[in-house]
Amino acid sequence: MTLEPRQFHTDRCDAEIFDHGAHVWSWALDGSPILWQSSHSYLEAGKPLRGGVPVCWPWFGPGRTGDQVPAHGPARLAGWRFLGTSGGGARTTASYELSSDALPDALPDQQWRLSYDVTVGEKLELALMVTNEGSTPFSYELALHTYLAVGDSRRISIAGLEGASYLDKVTGRREVQAGDVTITAETDRVYDRSPDVVVTDPVLGRSLRISSDGAANTVVWNPWVAKSAAMPDFGADEWTTMVCIEAGNVLGQAVSLSPGARTSLRYHLAVERS
């Protein structure tokens, strides 16, 4: 069955969100797409969407054990409950919910609830709250895996991460960032902090400013040539038009949540014209 997104419109923006994964699929400001989508993405129930903002939970990639499936956890494949909208005019908020009753195998024998507010308007604001509704603690990884549209990934620069330590998942080594991040090969880095990040895009004549609250890590990802060609839901040349700047709590920064406790991750994306 082909999935159909919900449509949202404000004074300046148009956006689409799938109930499947509570997946923010598109956000265009004044007619210009800010989020990237693959033209080869599956749009089918039971399969992940390639682009927009996948919600990775309760693990990231193959998880801390390196063997968990599906990749990035089952939350992005689940049907979330749409709770409705609020606001209007300049800003609209769409609210979603997912609970352990609907996805019991995500964290076996645990009771939890995810609450997700997506606010579209002049900015894109994402707020995901995790609540432990059970009687025992649990831990999880979480990332908002945001795909950004760029004019040419080889020409962008990413400021804000200079001096940060990161795990290079391509080489397996730990490094320290010197200066701006540039994309010159396959890039898959988990940085140990989540500062404000600015993506300067000379081709599209704009900068994208990303900020977050409640995140310990920033992930920068671009698959480059070989990995793009190997992914069936990713066009072979599409890597030149995207970069992922993700905020999350992954690997050694996974979150431990006590009974009755709740925590949140917020992600903010704004456009600045050159």
WOKA-V45130 format. One record per pair of residues at least 4 apart in sequence whose C-alpha atoms are under 8 Angstrom apart, sorted by the first residue. I is the first residue (numbers start at 0). J is the second residue. Records with the same first field share a line. If there is no record, write none. Layout:
I=J  J
This chain:
0=43  44
1=42  43  44
2=17  19  42  43  44
3=17
4=15  16  17  18  24
5=15  16  17  18
6=13  14  15  16
7=13  14  15  91
8=12  13  14  91
9=13  87  88  89  90  91  119  120
10=88  89  90  120
11=28  29  89  120  121
12=26  27  28  29  30  119  120  121
13=25  26  27  28  30
14=23  24  25  26  27  119
15=23  24  25  26
16=21  22  23  24  25
17=21  22  23  24
18=22  78  79  80  81
19=44  75  76  77  78  79
20=53  54  74  75  76  77  78  79
21=53  54  75  78  79  95  115
22=48  51  52  53  54  75
23=51  52  53  117
24=34  36  50  51  52
25=32  33  34  35  36  51
26=32  33  34  119  123
27=31  32  33  34
28=32  33  120  121
32=148
33=147  148
34=50  51  145  146  147  148
35=50  51  146  147  148  240  241
36=40  49  50  51  146
37=49  50  232  233  234  237
38=232  233  234
39=49  231  232  233  234
40=48  49  50  232  233
41=46  47  48  49  232
42=46  47  48
43=47
44=76
45=76  77
46=76
47=75  76
48=53
49=232  233
50=145  146
51=145  146  147
52=143  144  145  146
53=75  143  144  145
54=74  75  141  142  143  144
55=59  71  72  73  74  75  140  141  142  143  144
56=71  72  73  74  75  139  140  141  142
57=71  72  73  74  105  106  139  140  141
58=62  63  67  70  71  72  139  140  141  249
59=63  70  71  72  140  141  142  249  250
60=65  67  70  71  72
61=65  66  67  68  69  70  71
62=66  67  70  71  140  250
63=250
67=72
68=72  73
69=73
71=75
72=105
73=77  105
74=102  105
77=102
78=97
79=95  96  97
80=95  96  97
81=93  94  95  96
82=93  94  95  96
83=93  94  95
84=91  92  93  94
85=91  92  93
86=90  91  92
87=91
89=120  121
90=118  119  120  121
91=118  119  120
92=116  117  118  119
93=116  117  118
94=114  115  116  117
95=114  115  116
96=112  113  114  115
97=101  102  112  113  114
98=102  110  111  112  113
99=103  104  105  106  109  110  111  112
100=110
103=107  108  109
109=132  133  135  137
110=131  132  133
111=129  130  131  132  133
112=129  130  131  132
113=127  128  129  130
114=127  128  129
115=125  126  127  128
116=125  126  127
117=123  124  125  126
118=122  123  124  125
119=123  124
121=269
122=267  268  269  270
123=267  268  269
124=265  266  267  268
125=265  266  267
126=263  264  265  266
127=263  264  265
128=261  262  263  264
129=261  262  263
130=256  259  260  261  262
131=136  137  256  257  258  259  260  261
132=258  259  260
133=258  259
134=258  259
135=257  258
136=255  256  257  258
137=255  256  257
138=253  254  255  256
139=253  254  255
140=247  248  249  250  252  253  254
141=247  248  249  253
142=245  246  247  248  249
143=245  246  247  266
144=243  244  245  246
145=243  244  245
146=241  242  243  244
147=241  242  243  244
148=240  241  242
149=155  200  202  203  239  240  241  242
150=200  201  202  203  239  240  241
151=155  200  202  239  240  241
152=182  238  239  240  241  242
153=181  182  183  239
154=181  182  200  201  202
155=181  182  198  199  200  201
156=179  180  181  182  198  199  200
157=179  180  181  196  197  198  199
158=178  179  180  196  197  198  199
159=179  194  195  196  197
160=176  178  179  180  190  194  196
161=175  176  177  178  179  180
162=175  176  177  178
163=175  176  190  191  192
164=173  174  175  176  190  191
165=173  174  175  176  188  189  190  191
166=171  172  173  174  188  189  190
167=171  172  173  174  186  187  188  189
168=172  187  188  189
169=185  186  187  188
176=180
182=186  221
184=223
185=220  221  222  223  224  226
186=219  220  221  222  223
187=218  219  220  221  222
188=218  219  220
189=216  217  218  219
190=216  217  218
191=215  216  217
192=214  215  216  217
193=210  211  214  215  216  217  246
194=210  211  217
195=208  209  210  211
196=208  209  210
197=206  207  208  209
198=206  207  208
199=205  206  207
200=204  205  206
201=205
204=272  273
205=270  271  272  273
206=270  271  272  273
207=268  269  270  271
208=267  268  269  270  271
209=244  266  267  268  269
210=266  267  268
211=246  264  265  266  267
212=263  264  265  266
213=247  262  263  264  265
214=246  247  248  264  265
215=246  247  248  249  252
216=246  247  248  249  252
217=244  245  246  247
218=243  244  245  246  247
219=242  243  244  245
220=242  243  244
221=238  241  242  243
222=226  227  238
223=227  238  239
224=228  235  236  238
225=229
226=230
227=233  234  235  236  237  238
228=233  234  235  236
229=235
230=234
233=237
234=238
237=241
238=242
246=266
247=264
248=252  253  254
249=253
256=260  261  262
